């Protein structure tokens, strides 16, 4: 195979991997699978205060 064909296939494969990764993020409503609590705190700033009160027993 010529070099240009190999480069075209590599670009196509990397684009497909990127699309699959984006679809995975959309399937999780933009929230990553790891550290979901951080996203919950971002969506609900009062969660920090509520969690602190729960831990301290207030």
Helices and strands as residue ranges (DSSP letters): H 3-27, H 36-43, H 46-56
